Amino acid sequence: MNVEPLGTRVYIAEVKKERKTESGIILEGANSVRETKFAEVLAIGYDVKKVRVGNKVIIDWGKCVPVKINDVERAMIDEEHILGIYRGEE
């Protein structure tokens, strides 16, 4: 991992779920504002207390700072903007 977040920042990757119609058509870019946004924690800052690397978290994407390294899009978010840790099955 080439990114080390500072303080309470968390480096995350969006967990994308395919949305399909009943007939099997994949709906790209059809995200609803009301959909829950999930991410996987890739790295954490030294002051992060509640989440760990590998956790799947529920976040407010509007609070994220986009990070693009080597054409790979990720994001940085402060721990206080993580809404919860998801422990269920996908």
N, C-alpha and C positions, 0 to 999 in steps of 0.2 A: 504494500500500500504506500503510495507516494504522498498521501495527504494526511496531515496531522492537524485536526481541528484544535483551536485554542479556546481556553476557558470552558464555557458551557455549550459550545457549539457541537453539533452532531452532523457527520457526513453521511448522506443517505442516497439510496437508489430507489426510484419509483418501482413499485411492484405493479406491473400492468396485467390486467385481466382482459381476455378477449370477450367481447360482447357479441352474441350471435342472435339472429332471429330464429324462430321455430324451424324455419326451412334450412338453416345452416349458413345464412349469409353473415359474414363478419362485418360488424359495424365499427369502422375506425373513426376516431375523432368525434364520437357521439356521446362524450361524457356529459353527464348532467351535473349541475351545480350541487345537487342534493346527494350525489354519490360520495361514499366514503373514500378517502384517498389513503392508500397504504404505501409504506416504504420499508426497505430493509436498511438497518443500521450497518454501515461499513466501517466507520471509525468514530471515536468519541474524544472530546477534549478532556483535559485533566481535572476539571471541576464538575463533570457530569456525574450525577448521583443515581438516577433512576433507570437508565437504559444501558444495555450492553451491546457490544458488537454481535450481530446476528439476529437481534430482536426484530420482529416485524412490528411496526408502529403505525398508529393512525395519526395523521398530521393535517395541519392547515397549510395547503400548498401556497396560499397567498403570502405566507410568512417566510417562504424559502428564498434563498439566494441561489440562482443557477450557477453551476460550476461545470465548465466544459474543458476536459483535458484529453488530448489525443483523440478528438472527435467522439468522445464518450460523454454523454450528458448525465450529470448527477446534480445534487443540491446540498446546500449547507443550511441548517436550521438551528436556532437556539433551543435548548432543551425545554424551556418554558412553553414553547409553541407546539410541542408534541402532546397530543390529546390523550394518548393511551398506548399501552402495549397490547398487541393482538396475540392471543394465545390459542385461537381456534384453528379449525381446519379450513383450507381454502376451498 
